[in-house]
């Protein structure tokens, strides 16, 4: 327990940061929820679509996070800055592609999701705005990866709070025309998201290039080595595809749920939003595990890195269990906050109770995935994600929902069966790793490059 203070110092700002994102998403859903179940369903489906867009390119931020943590621990900040600058350049190019995809593909995506004509017409403009906001989010995640890698979890927290506070206020004002703002309906919520992310990105630019410029040399022009570019591309690709395998499976999961009707989609989205309060500490402690493990690997202390990862998992599990107790007891009152439709809130409360304690396995998955990222074990994460998402989760969801006719409950049983297996596999991998021979991740010349 002597390491818990160090873990808490990093985890708490991350928890508050993710809590802000979760709370703002909850408030936004409650605000636009006054427009009815159709709007809730559009926002829910859009969230899944944007999760896929983010996941595909999230490897940039994850890669910067663990590589910077290792470089910081090894006192090689020149290398940390070089790698971050490469990732930012790639992120800028990716952002332009994401914007183009939103401008020209939003309608087709909503149609593919199986939405009605009304669903597509109402949601098209909103989804386009969300794609533009996502381009900013990709860059923000890279900046936050750098800051967390050097042990600064507070700055991302502050920037996240500011950006999301603006987002919630503008959602209320622009969606319904309050405070002298134009009444834009659901599109107003999309503009609010875009403006909030833009403010967050401006804050990151100031912190990275101005505040950290003298201390870490972030203002210098970096001419990236080809070997470093290959390393960033390879690691980002593996971690991005790992996340995308999960997000794409969740997209299919949502597509299955849409076959059950609007009320089921609304209940599913609300339940996922509520359970994100459990996902929140899971992500935060997973990020903490990456930082602590990565930094100690950089310092040449692999067994301390292993221990810190274990202690992070213990502390995170305790917090998620407490949250599960609260969610189980207050399931129906929580569901009624989102919707007064009996069909929606009754189904939602059942889903919350069914997953209140099973989310512990989502936590364990995140904790040990974070630890494995810290040592650079990215190939294993990729392979495991592909196998379990597409050979277990998706087929099981289909069987439970449509063969056994369990409906929405079957979808969630499949989700947590998958997460339980994922957590167990990653735990075994973490403790069976050859910690004595784990070293700092280095770029290799092309002729010597080997997969991890």
C-alpha positions as CSV (number, residue, x, y, z in Angstrom):
1,X,0.0,0.0,0.0
2,X,3.0,2.3,0.3
3,X,2.8,3.0,-3.5
4,X,-0.9,3.9,-3.4
5,X,-0.2,7.6,-2.7
6,X,1.9,7.8,-5.9
7,X,-0.8,6.0,-7.9
8,X,-3.5,8.2,-6.5
9,X,-1.6,11.3,-7.4
10,X,-1.7,10.3,-11.0
11,X,-5.0,8.5,-11.1
12,X,-7.2,11.1,-9.4
13,X,-6.6,13.9,-12.0
14,X,-7.2,11.3,-14.7
15,X,-10.4,10.2,-13.0
16,X,-11.6,13.8,-12.7
17,X,-10.7,14.3,-16.4
18,X,-12.6,11.3,-17.5
19,X,-15.4,12.1,-15.0
20,X,-15.8,15.5,-16.7
21,X,-16.1,13.9,-20.1
22,X,-18.6,11.4,-18.7
23,X,-20.6,14.0,-16.8
24,X,-20.7,16.3,-19.8
25,X,-21.9,13.5,-22.0
26,X,-24.6,12.7,-19.4
27,X,-25.7,16.3,-19.2
28,X,-25.7,16.7,-22.9
29,X,-27.9,13.5,-23.2
30,X,-30.2,14.8,-20.6
31,X,-30.5,18.2,-22.3
32,X,-31.2,16.9,-25.8
33,X,-33.3,14.0,-24.3
34,X,-36.1,16.5,-23.9
35,X,-36.5,16.3,-27.6
36,X,-37.6,12.7,-27.4
37,X,-36.4,9.1,-27.9
38,X,-35.5,9.7,-31.5
39,X,-32.9,12.3,-30.6
40,X,-31.5,10.1,-27.8
41,X,-31.2,7.3,-30.3
42,X,-29.4,9.5,-32.8
43,X,-26.9,10.8,-30.2
44,X,-26.3,7.2,-29.0
45,X,-25.7,5.9,-32.5
46,X,-23.5,8.9,-33.3
47,X,-21.5,8.3,-30.1
48,X,-20.7,4.7,-31.3
49,X,-19.8,6.0,-34.8
50,X,-17.4,8.6,-33.4
51,X,-16.0,6.1,-31.0
52,X,-14.9,4.1,-34.0
53,X,-13.4,7.1,-35.7
54,X,-11.5,7.9,-32.6
55,X,-10.5,4.4,-31.9
56,X,-8.9,3.9,-35.3
57,X,-6.5,6.7,-34.7
58,X,-6.3,6.6,-30.9
59,X,-3.0,4.6,-31.3
60,X,-1.2,7.9,-31.8
61,X,-2.1,9.1,-28.4
62,X,-1.5,5.7,-26.7
63,X,1.9,5.4,-28.4
64,X,3.0,8.9,-27.4
65,X,1.9,8.1,-23.9
66,X,3.9,5.0,-23.3
67,X,7.0,6.1,-25.4
68,X,7.1,9.5,-23.6
69,X,6.8,7.7,-20.2
70,X,9.7,5.5,-21.0
71,X,11.8,8.4,-22.4
72,X,11.0,10.5,-19.4
73,X,12.0,7.7,-17.0
74,X,15.3,7.3,-19.0
75,X,15.9,11.1,-18.9
76,X,15.8,11.3,-22.7
77,X,13.3,14.1,-23.3
78,X,14.8,15.0,-26.6
79,X,13.6,11.6,-27.9
80,X,10.2,12.2,-26.2
81,X,9.7,15.5,-28.0
82,X,10.8,14.1,-31.3
83,X,8.3,11.3,-31.1
84,X,5.5,13.6,-30.1
85,X,6.2,16.0,-33.0
86,X,6.0,13.1,-35.4
87,X,2.7,12.0,-33.9
88,X,1.3,15.5,-34.2
89,X,2.2,15.7,-37.9
90,X,0.5,12.4,-38.5
91,X,-2.5,13.5,-36.4
92,X,-2.9,16.6,-38.5
93,X,-3.0,14.6,-41.7
94,X,-5.4,12.1,-40.2
95,X,-7.7,15.0,-38.9
96,X,-8.2,16.3,-42.5
97,X,-9.2,12.8,-43.6
98,X,-11.7,12.5,-40.8
99,X,-13.2,15.9,-41.7
100,X,-13.6,14.9,-45.3
101,X,-15.2,11.5,-44.3
102,X,-17.8,13.4,-42.2
103,X,-18.6,16.0,-44.9
104,X,-19.2,13.4,-47.6
105,X,-20.1,10.2,-45.7
106,X,-22.3,11.2,-42.8
107,X,-25.6,10.4,-44.5
108,X,-24.4,7.1,-45.9
109,X,-23.1,6.0,-42.5
110,X,-26.5,6.7,-40.8
111,X,-28.3,4.8,-43.6
112,X,-25.9,1.8,-43.1
113,X,-26.7,1.8,-39.4
114,X,-30.3,1.0,-40.4
115,X,-31.9,4.3,-39.4
116,X,-35.3,5.3,-40.8
117,X,-35.6,8.3,-43.2
118,X,-36.5,10.5,-40.3
119,X,-33.5,9.2,-38.3
120,X,-31.1,10.0,-41.2
121,X,-32.5,13.4,-42.0
122,X,-32.5,14.5,-38.4
123,X,-29.0,13.2,-37.6
124,X,-27.0,14.0,-40.7
125,X,-26.0,17.6,-39.9
126,X,-25.3,16.6,-36.3
127,X,-23.0,13.7,-37.3
128,X,-21.0,16.0,-39.7
129,X,-20.3,18.4,-36.9
130,X,-19.2,15.5,-34.7
131,X,-16.7,14.4,-37.3
132,X,-15.1,17.8,-37.4
133,X,-14.9,17.8,-33.6
134,X,-13.3,14.4,-33.7
135,X,-10.4,15.7,-35.9
136,X,-9.6,18.1,-33.0
137,X,-10.0,15.3,-30.4
138,X,-7.3,13.2,-32.1
139,X,-4.7,16.0,-31.7
140,X,-5.8,16.6,-28.2
141,X,-5.3,13.0,-27.3
142,X,-1.7,13.2,-28.6
143,X,-1.0,16.3,-26.5
144,X,-2.5,14.7,-23.4
145,X,-0.5,11.5,-24.1
146,X,2.7,13.6,-23.9
147,X,1.6,15.4,-20.7
148,X,0.6,12.2,-18.9
149,X,3.8,10.5,-20.1
150,X,5.9,13.1,-18.2
151,X,3.6,12.6,-15.1
152,X,1.5,15.7,-15.6
153,X,-2.1,14.5,-15.3
154,X,-3.4,17.8,-13.8
155,X,-3.0,19.9,-17.0
156,X,-5.1,17.5,-19.2
157,X,-7.7,17.6,-16.3
158,X,-7.9,21.4,-16.3
159,X,-8.1,21.6,-20.1
160,X,-10.8,18.9,-20.2
161,X,-12.9,20.6,-17.5
162,X,-12.8,24.0,-19.4
163,X,-13.6,22.5,-22.8
164,X,-16.4,20.3,-21.5
165,X,-18.0,23.1,-19.4
166,X,-18.2,25.3,-22.5
167,X,-19.6,22.3,-24.4
168,X,-22.4,21.7,-21.9
169,X,-23.3,25.4,-21.6
170,X,-23.5,25.8,-25.4
171,X,-25.5,22.6,-25.8
172,X,-28.2,24.1,-23.5
173,X,-28.0,27.5,-25.2
174,X,-27.8,26.5,-28.9
175,X,-30.2,23.5,-28.7
176,X,-33.1,25.5,-27.3
177,X,-32.2,29.1,-28.0
178,X,-31.5,30.1,-24.4
179,X,-29.3,33.1,-23.3
180,X,-30.0,35.0,-26.5
181,X,-28.5,32.2,-28.7
182,X,-30.1,30.9,-31.9
183,X,-32.3,27.8,-31.5
184,X,-30.6,25.2,-33.6
185,X,-32.0,22.0,-32.1
186,X,-29.8,18.9,-32.4
187,X,-27.4,20.7,-34.7
188,X,-26.8,23.1,-31.8
189,X,-25.5,20.2,-29.7
190,X,-23.1,19.4,-32.6
191,X,-21.8,23.0,-32.7
192,X,-21.4,22.9,-29.0
193,X,-19.2,19.8,-29.2
194,X,-17.1,21.3,-32.0
195,X,-16.5,24.6,-30.1
196,X,-15.7,22.8,-26.9
197,X,-13.1,20.6,-28.6
198,X,-11.6,23.6,-30.4
199,X,-11.1,25.4,-27.1
200,X,-9.5,22.3,-25.6
201,X,-7.1,22.1,-28.6
202,X,-6.1,25.8,-28.2
203,X,-5.3,25.1,-24.6
204,X,-3.1,22.2,-25.6
205,X,-1.2,24.3,-28.1
206,X,-0.5,26.9,-25.5
207,X,0.7,24.4,-22.8
208,X,2.9,22.3,-25.2
209,X,4.5,25.1,-27.2
210,X,4.5,28.0,-24.8
211,X,4.5,26.8,-21.2
212,X,6.6,23.7,-21.8
213,X,8.7,25.2,-24.5
214,X,11.7,26.3,-22.5
215,X,11.7,23.3,-20.1
216,X,11.4,20.5,-22.7
217,X,12.4,22.2,-26.0
218,X,9.1,21.6,-27.6
219,X,9.5,24.7,-29.8
220,X,12.4,23.4,-31.7
221,X,12.0,22.2,-35.2
222,X,12.4,18.4,-35.4
223,X,13.6,16.6,-38.5
224,X,12.3,13.1,-37.8
225,X,14.5,10.1,-38.4
226,X,12.9,7.5,-40.7
227,X,13.4,4.8,-38.1
228,X,11.4,6.9,-35.6
229,X,8.6,7.5,-38.1
230,X,8.4,3.7,-38.7
231,X,8.3,3.1,-35.0
232,X,5.4,5.6,-34.5
233,X,3.6,4.2,-37.5
234,X,3.9,0.6,-36.4
235,X,3.0,1.1,-32.7
236,X,0.2,3.5,-33.5
237,X,-1.2,1.1,-36.1
238,X,-1.2,-1.8,-33.7
239,X,-2.8,0.1,-30.8
240,X,-5.2,1.8,-33.1
241,X,-6.4,-1.4,-34.7
242,X,-6.6,-3.0,-31.3
243,X,-9.0,-0.2,-30.2
244,X,-10.8,-0.3,-33.6
245,X,-11.4,-4.0,-33.3
246,X,-13.3,-3.3,-30.1
247,X,-15.1,-0.2,-31.4
248,X,-16.1,-1.8,-34.6
249,X,-17.5,-4.8,-32.7
250,X,-19.5,-2.3,-30.5
251,X,-20.8,-0.8,-33.8
252,X,-22.1,-4.2,-34.8
253,X,-23.4,-4.6,-31.3
254,X,-25.4,-1.3,-31.7
255,X,-26.6,-2.4,-35.1
256,X,-28.0,-5.6,-33.6
257,X,-29.7,-3.5,-30.9
258,X,-31.3,-1.3,-33.5
259,X,-33.2,-4.3,-34.7
260,X,-35.1,-4.3,-31.4
261,X,-36.6,-0.8,-31.9
262,X,-36.1,2.8,-30.8
263,X,-37.0,2.2,-27.1
264,X,-34.3,-0.6,-26.9
265,X,-31.7,1.7,-28.6
266,X,-32.5,4.5,-26.2
267,X,-32.3,2.2,-23.1
268,X,-29.0,0.7,-24.4
269,X,-27.5,4.2,-24.9
270,X,-28.6,5.4,-21.4
271,X,-27.3,2.2,-19.8
272,X,-24.0,2.6,-21.5
273,X,-23.8,6.2,-20.4
274,X,-24.5,5.3,-16.8
275,X,-22.0,2.5,-16.9
276,X,-19.4,4.9,-18.2
277,X,-19.1,6.0,-14.6
278,X,-17.5,2.6,-14.1
279,X,-15.6,2.8,-17.3
280,X,-14.2,6.1,-16.2
281,X,-11.9,4.9,-13.3
282,X,-11.1,1.9,-15.5
283,X,-9.6,4.1,-18.2
284,X,-8.0,6.4,-15.6
285,X,-6.2,3.6,-13.7
286,X,-5.3,2.0,-17.0
287,X,-3.6,5.2,-18.1
288,X,-1.9,5.4,-14.7
289,X,-0.6,1.9,-15.2
290,X,0.9,2.8,-18.5
291,X,2.6,5.9,-17.1
292,X,4.1,4.2,-14.0
293,X,5.1,1.0,-15.8
294,X,6.6,2.9,-18.7
295,X,8.6,5.3,-16.5
296,X,10.1,2.5,-14.4
297,X,11.0,0.6,-17.6
298,X,12.8,3.7,-18.7
299,X,14.7,3.9,-15.4
300,X,15.7,0.2,-15.7
301,X,13.5,-1.1,-12.8
302,X,11.2,-3.7,-14.5
303,X,10.2,-5.5,-11.3
304,X,9.2,-2.2,-9.6
305,X,7.2,-1.5,-12.8
306,X,5.5,-4.9,-12.5
307,X,4.6,-4.2,-8.8
308,X,3.2,-0.7,-9.6
309,X,1.0,-2.2,-12.3
310,X,-0.4,-4.7,-9.7
311,X,-1.0,-2.0,-7.1
312,X,-2.8,0.1,-9.6
313,X,-5.1,-2.8,-10.5
314,X,-5.9,-3.4,-6.8
315,X,-6.8,0.2,-6.1
316,X,-8.8,0.6,-9.2
317,X,-10.8,-2.5,-8.5
318,X,-11.8,-1.3,-5.1
319,X,-13.2,2.0,-6.6
320,X,-15.1,0.2,-9.3
321,X,-16.7,-2.2,-6.8
322,X,-17.9,0.7,-4.7
323,X,-19.4,2.4,-7.8
324,X,-21.1,-0.9,-8.7
325,X,-22.8,-1.1,-5.4
326,X,-24.2,2.4,-5.8
327,X,-25.4,1.7,-9.4
328,X,-27.1,-1.5,-8.4
329,X,-29.0,0.1,-5.5
330,X,-30.0,3.2,-7.4
331,X,-30.6,1.7,-10.9
332,X,-34.2,2.8,-11.4
333,X,-33.9,6.3,-10.0
334,X,-30.9,6.9,-12.2
335,X,-32.7,5.6,-15.2
336,X,-35.6,7.9,-14.6
337,X,-33.3,10.9,-14.7
338,X,-32.8,10.3,-18.4
339,X,-36.3,9.3,-19.5
340,X,-39.8,9.3,-18.1
341,X,-40.9,6.7,-20.7
342,X,-41.7,3.5,-18.6
343,X,-40.6,1.2,-21.4
344,X,-37.3,2.9,-21.6
345,X,-36.5,3.5,-17.9
346,X,-37.5,0.0,-16.8
347,X,-35.4,-1.7,-19.4
348,X,-32.5,0.7,-18.6
349,X,-32.6,-0.1,-14.9
350,X,-32.5,-3.8,-15.6
351,X,-29.4,-3.4,-17.8
352,X,-27.7,-1.3,-15.1
353,X,-28.3,-3.9,-12.4
354,X,-27.1,-6.7,-14.7
355,X,-23.8,-5.0,-15.3
356,X,-23.1,-3.2,-12.0
357,X,-20.6,-5.7,-10.8
358,X,-19.6,-7.3,-14.0
359,X,-17.9,-4.0,-14.9
360,X,-15.1,-5.1,-12.6
361,X,-13.8,-7.2,-15.5
362,X,-13.9,-4.1,-17.7
363,X,-11.7,-2.5,-15.1
364,X,-9.2,-5.4,-15.0
365,X,-9.0,-5.4,-18.8
366,X,-8.1,-1.7,-18.8
367,X,-5.6,-2.0,-15.9
368,X,-3.6,-4.8,-17.4
369,X,-3.9,-3.5,-21.0
370,X,-2.4,-0.3,-19.6
371,X,0.4,-2.2,-18.0
372,X,1.2,-4.1,-21.2
373,X,1.2,-0.8,-23.1
374,X,3.8,0.4,-20.6
375,X,6.2,-2.4,-21.5
376,X,5.4,-2.0,-25.2
377,X,3.7,-5.4,-25.6
378,X,1.5,-4.0,-28.4
379,X,1.4,-7.0,-30.7
380,X,-0.2,-9.2,-28.1
381,X,-2.8,-6.6,-27.3
382,X,-3.7,-6.4,-31.0
383,X,-3.9,-10.1,-31.6
384,X,-6.0,-10.7,-28.5
385,X,-8.4,-7.9,-29.4
386,X,-9.0,-9.2,-32.9
387,X,-9.6,-12.8,-31.8
388,X,-11.9,-12.0,-28.8
389,X,-13.9,-9.2,-30.4
390,X,-14.6,-11.0,-33.7
391,X,-14.6,-14.7,-32.7
392,X,-16.3,-14.3,-29.3
393,X,-18.1,-11.0,-28.8
394,X,-19.9,-10.4,-32.1
395,X,-21.0,-14.1,-32.7
396,X,-22.1,-14.4,-29.0
397,X,-24.1,-11.2,-29.2
398,X,-26.0,-12.4,-32.3
399,X,-26.7,-15.8,-30.7
400,X,-27.9,-14.5,-27.4
401,X,-30.1,-11.8,-29.0
402,X,-31.6,-13.5,-32.0
403,X,-31.1,-17.3,-31.6
404,X,-31.9,-17.5,-27.8
405,X,-34.1,-14.5,-28.1
406,X,-32.7,-12.7,-25.0
407,X,-33.1,-9.3,-26.6
408,X,-31.3,-6.4,-25.0
409,X,-30.3,-8.6,-22.0
410,X,-28.5,-11.0,-24.4
411,X,-26.5,-8.1,-25.8
412,X,-25.2,-7.2,-22.4
413,X,-24.5,-10.8,-21.4
414,X,-22.4,-11.2,-24.5
415,X,-20.5,-7.9,-23.8
416,X,-19.5,-9.0,-20.3
417,X,-18.7,-12.5,-21.2
418,X,-16.2,-11.0,-23.7
419,X,-14.8,-8.5,-21.2
420,X,-14.3,-11.2,-18.6
421,X,-12.3,-13.4,-21.1
422,X,-10.3,-10.4,-22.2
423,X,-9.4,-9.4,-18.6
424,X,-8.3,-13.0,-17.7
425,X,-6.1,-13.3,-20.8
426,X,-4.4,-10.0,-20.2
427,X,-3.8,-10.8,-16.5
428,X,-2.1,-14.0,-17.4
429,X,0.0,-12.3,-20.1
430,X,1.1,-9.6,-17.6
431,X,2.3,-12.0,-14.9
432,X,3.9,-14.4,-17.3
433,X,6.0,-11.7,-19.1
434,X,9.8,-12.0,-19.0
435,X,10.2,-8.9,-16.8
436,X,13.9,-9.3,-16.3
437,X,14.6,-8.8,-20.0
438,X,12.1,-5.9,-20.8
439,X,14.0,-2.9,-22.1
440,X,13.3,0.6,-23.4
441,X,11.5,0.7,-26.7
442,X,14.0,1.8,-29.4
443,X,13.6,2.5,-33.1
444,X,15.6,0.1,-35.3
445,X,17.1,0.6,-38.7
446,X,14.9,-0.8,-41.4
447,X,17.1,-3.9,-42.0
448,X,17.0,-4.7,-38.3
449,X,13.5,-3.8,-37.5
450,X,11.6,-6.6,-35.8
451,X,7.9,-6.9,-34.7
452,X,7.4,-6.6,-31.0
